[in-house]
Amino acid sequence: MKAAAFLGRHTVCWQEFADPKAIPGYCVVEVQASALCGSDLSAYYRSEKPAKVIPGHEFSGVVVDTAPDSPLSPGDRVAVYPIKPCGNCAPCRHGMSKFCRQPESLGWNRDGGFAQRVLVPEESCERIPTGVTFEQAALCGDAMGVPFGALDRIQARPGETVAVFGAGPVGLAVTMAASRTAFPWSASAKPLPCFTQAPRARSSCIRRAATSAPLPLAMRSPASSRVAPRRNKPGSGPTAPSSCA
């Protein structure tokens, strides 16, 4: 099969790799959509060659090979969560697997989704509902999962205003999610303040129910990131911050 390889010094190319085979607990997914994350770009821009794994951790596809007794079947359309916790470290044993110290991470320490086919943990596969495209499903794990987690963490309540700092893909996803009242921690559907330095991102904010303003100089200093978030009183400005810069 063919897969992308980051060679360092702004160089990426297609290379031949062996086809993966299903083993107990793992299935083979034929990739249909794979998104490019900012962390992938950082690997692309490095001068040295990155780790010898196929990159890509935001992808979806079709199951094409399974081991005996697999809960999945060939032909299943699946979105892939890129991290498999070890289940043995202290955080995993205490039910906090997102802080796993030795996870399997597709695209980082295991071959990922910039390939025609990928060996994927069965527990990382989520069947895609009818009506959801592969492109949409590929964004569920990181591009939308991170914003949902951020809003859940700050516990934005109905009627509050969320100020979004940074209007890249994640910032825009926070804006979209916070403006929908269907979620229990969602803010109201009124325009949200979105701070960014990129003119094109400002126009994207406006299309996604957000007002836009340049990022203040004070918010761009490294020291500002150490200031603890606080809630303003209702009516005195944004009551919940979300930093996506």
C-alpha positions as CSV (number, residue, x, y, z in Angstrom):
1,M,0.0,0.0,0.0
2,K,1.0,3.7,-0.3
3,A,1.3,6.1,2.6
4,A,2.6,9.6,3.3
5,A,6.0,9.9,4.9
6,F,7.4,13.1,6.5
7,L,11.1,13.3,5.6
8,G,11.9,16.6,7.4
9,R,12.9,19.9,5.9
10,H,9.4,20.6,4.4
11,T,9.4,17.3,2.5
12,V,6.6,14.8,2.3
13,C,6.3,11.9,-0.2
14,W,4.3,8.8,-1.0
15,Q,6.1,5.5,-0.1
16,E,5.4,1.8,-0.3
17,F,4.5,0.1,3.0
18,A,3.5,-3.5,3.8
19,D,-0.3,-4.0,4.0
20,P,-1.5,-4.4,7.7
21,K,-3.2,-7.6,8.7
22,A,-5.9,-7.9,11.4
23,I,-4.9,-9.4,14.7
24,P,-7.0,-10.1,17.9
25,G,-8.2,-6.8,19.2
26,Y,-7.3,-4.9,16.0
27,C,-9.0,-4.5,12.7
28,V,-7.8,-3.0,9.3
29,V,-9.5,0.2,8.2
30,E,-9.3,1.4,4.6
31,V,-9.0,5.2,5.0
32,Q,-11.7,7.3,3.2
33,A,-10.9,10.7,4.8
34,S,-8.0,12.0,6.8
35,A,-7.6,15.5,8.2
36,L,-4.4,17.5,8.6
37,C,-3.8,18.7,12.2
38,G,-1.6,21.6,13.3
39,S,0.6,19.1,15.1
40,D,1.1,17.3,11.7
41,L,2.3,20.6,10.3
42,S,4.9,21.0,13.1
43,A,6.3,17.7,12.0
44,Y,6.4,18.8,8.4
45,Y,8.3,22.0,9.3
46,R,11.0,20.3,11.4
47,S,14.5,20.2,10.0
48,E,15.1,16.7,11.3
49,K,13.3,13.6,10.2
50,P,10.3,12.8,12.5
51,A,9.7,9.4,14.1
52,K,9.4,6.5,11.7
53,V,5.7,6.1,11.8
54,I,3.0,7.0,9.3
55,P,1.4,10.3,10.5
56,G,-2.3,11.1,10.7
57,H,-4.6,10.9,13.6
58,E,-7.9,12.4,12.4
59,F,-9.4,9.9,10.0
60,S,-12.3,7.7,9.1
61,G,-12.9,4.8,6.8
62,V,-14.3,1.3,6.1
63,V,-13.4,-1.9,8.0
64,V,-11.9,-4.3,5.5
65,D,-10.3,-7.0,7.7
66,T,-11.1,-8.3,11.2
67,A,-9.9,-11.1,13.5
68,P,-12.2,-13.9,14.6
69,D,-14.8,-12.9,17.1
70,S,-14.4,-9.2,16.3
71,P,-17.4,-7.0,17.2
72,L,-16.8,-5.3,13.9
73,S,-17.5,-6.6,10.4
74,P,-16.0,-5.8,7.0
75,G,-18.0,-3.0,5.4
76,D,-18.6,-1.1,8.7
77,R,-18.1,2.6,8.3
78,V,-16.1,3.9,11.3
79,A,-14.7,7.0,12.8
80,V,-11.4,6.4,14.6
81,Y,-10.4,7.7,18.0
82,P,-6.6,7.9,17.8
83,I,-5.6,7.0,21.4
84,K,-5.8,3.7,23.1
85,P,-5.0,3.9,26.9
86,C,-2.8,1.2,28.3
87,G,-5.2,0.3,31.1
88,N,-2.4,-0.4,33.5
89,C,-0.9,2.9,34.7
90,A,-2.2,4.8,37.8
91,P,-4.5,7.2,35.9
92,C,-6.0,4.3,33.9
93,R,-6.6,2.3,37.1
94,H,-8.4,5.3,38.6
95,G,-10.7,5.8,35.6
96,M,-8.8,8.7,34.2
97,S,-7.6,7.1,31.0
98,K,-7.3,10.4,29.1
99,F,-4.2,11.0,31.3
100,C,-2.7,7.6,30.4
101,R,1.1,7.6,30.7
102,Q,1.8,5.0,28.0
103,P,-1.0,5.2,25.4
104,E,-0.9,3.8,21.9
105,S,-1.3,6.9,19.7
106,L,-2.1,6.5,16.0
107,G,0.1,8.8,14.0
108,W,2.6,9.3,16.8
109,N,3.9,5.9,18.1
110,R,1.8,3.7,15.8
111,D,1.1,4.1,12.1
112,G,-1.7,6.5,11.4
113,G,-4.2,7.7,8.8
114,F,-2.1,9.2,6.1
115,A,-2.2,5.8,4.4
116,Q,-4.5,3.6,2.3
117,R,-5.0,1.2,5.2
118,V,-4.4,1.3,8.9
119,L,-4.3,-1.3,11.8
120,V,-6.7,0.2,14.4
121,P,-7.7,-1.0,17.9
122,E,-11.3,-2.2,17.7
123,E,-12.2,-0.2,20.8
124,S,-11.1,2.9,19.0
125,C,-13.7,2.4,16.2
126,E,-17.1,4.1,16.4
127,R,-19.6,3.2,13.7
128,I,-20.7,6.2,11.6
129,P,-24.4,6.9,11.7
130,T,-26.4,7.1,8.4
131,G,-26.2,10.5,6.9
132,V,-22.8,11.4,8.3
133,T,-20.1,11.7,5.7
134,F,-16.5,10.3,6.1
135,E,-15.2,13.9,6.1
136,Q,-17.5,14.8,9.0
137,A,-16.6,11.7,10.9
138,A,-12.9,12.3,10.5
139,L,-13.3,15.5,12.4
140,C,-15.2,14.1,15.4
141,G,-12.2,12.8,17.4
142,D,-9.9,15.9,17.6
143,A,-11.3,18.8,15.7
144,M,-14.7,18.6,17.4
145,G,-13.8,16.4,20.4
146,V,-11.3,19.0,21.8
147,P,-13.7,21.9,21.6
148,F,-16.5,19.8,23.2
149,G,-14.0,18.9,26.0
150,A,-13.0,22.6,26.5
151,L,-16.7,23.7,26.8
152,D,-17.4,20.9,29.2
153,R,-14.3,21.8,31.3
154,I,-15.3,25.5,31.7
155,Q,-18.9,24.5,32.2
156,A,-20.4,27.2,30.1
157,R,-24.0,27.6,31.1
158,P,-27.1,28.6,29.1
159,G,-27.2,32.4,28.8
160,E,-23.5,32.9,29.3
161,T,-21.2,34.3,26.7
162,V,-18.0,32.4,25.7
163,A,-15.1,34.5,24.5
164,V,-13.0,32.5,22.1
165,F,-9.3,33.5,21.7
166,G,-8.0,32.2,18.4
167,A,-10.1,31.5,15.3
168,G,-8.4,28.5,13.7
169,P,-10.3,25.3,13.1
170,V,-10.5,24.5,16.8
171,G,-11.6,28.0,17.8
172,L,-14.2,28.0,15.1
173,A,-15.4,24.7,16.3
174,V,-15.7,26.1,19.9
175,T,-17.7,29.0,18.4
176,M,-20.1,26.6,16.5
177,A,-20.6,24.3,19.5
178,A,-21.1,27.1,22.0
179,S,-23.7,28.8,19.9
180,R,-26.0,25.7,19.8
181,T,-28.4,25.5,22.7
182,A,-28.9,21.7,22.3
183,F,-25.9,21.0,24.6
184,P,-26.4,21.2,28.4
185,W,-23.3,23.3,28.8
186,S,-24.0,25.5,25.8
187,A,-24.1,29.3,25.8
188,S,-27.0,31.1,24.1
189,A,-27.2,31.3,20.3
190,K,-26.4,35.1,20.4
191,P,-23.2,36.2,18.7
192,L,-20.0,35.2,20.5
193,P,-16.9,37.4,20.8
194,C,-14.0,35.8,18.9
195,F,-10.5,37.3,19.1
196,T,-8.1,36.7,16.2
197,Q,-5.3,38.3,14.2
198,A,-6.2,36.7,10.9
199,P,-8.6,38.6,8.6
200,R,-9.8,35.5,6.9
201,A,-10.6,33.9,10.3
202,R,-12.6,37.0,11.3
203,S,-14.9,36.5,8.3
204,S,-15.3,32.8,9.2
205,C,-16.3,33.9,12.7
206,I,-19.0,36.1,11.4
207,R,-20.4,33.2,9.3
208,R,-20.5,31.1,12.4
209,A,-22.6,33.3,14.7
210,A,-19.7,35.2,16.2
211,T,-18.5,38.7,16.4
212,S,-14.8,39.3,15.7
213,A,-12.1,41.6,17.1
214,P,-8.3,41.7,16.8
215,L,-6.5,39.9,19.6
216,P,-5.3,42.5,22.1
217,L,-1.6,42.9,22.5
218,A,-1.7,41.9,26.2
219,M,-3.4,38.6,25.3
220,R,-0.5,37.7,22.9
221,S,2.2,37.8,25.5
222,P,3.5,34.5,26.9
223,A,2.9,35.7,30.4
224,S,-0.9,36.2,29.8
225,S,-1.3,32.4,29.4
226,R,-0.4,32.0,33.1
227,V,-3.3,34.1,34.2
228,A,-6.1,31.9,35.7
229,P,-9.4,32.2,33.9
230,R,-12.2,33.9,35.8
231,R,-15.9,34.5,35.3
232,N,-17.2,38.0,34.9
233,K,-20.5,39.0,36.4
234,P,-23.5,38.7,34.0
235,G,-23.8,41.8,31.9
236,S,-20.2,42.8,32.3
237,G,-18.7,41.0,29.3
238,P,-17.9,37.4,28.4
239,T,-18.5,35.1,31.4
240,A,-16.5,32.1,30.2
241,P,-13.1,32.1,28.3
242,S,-11.8,29.5,25.8
243,S,-8.2,29.9,24.6
244,C,-7.6,28.2,21.2
245,A,-4.6,30.3,20.1
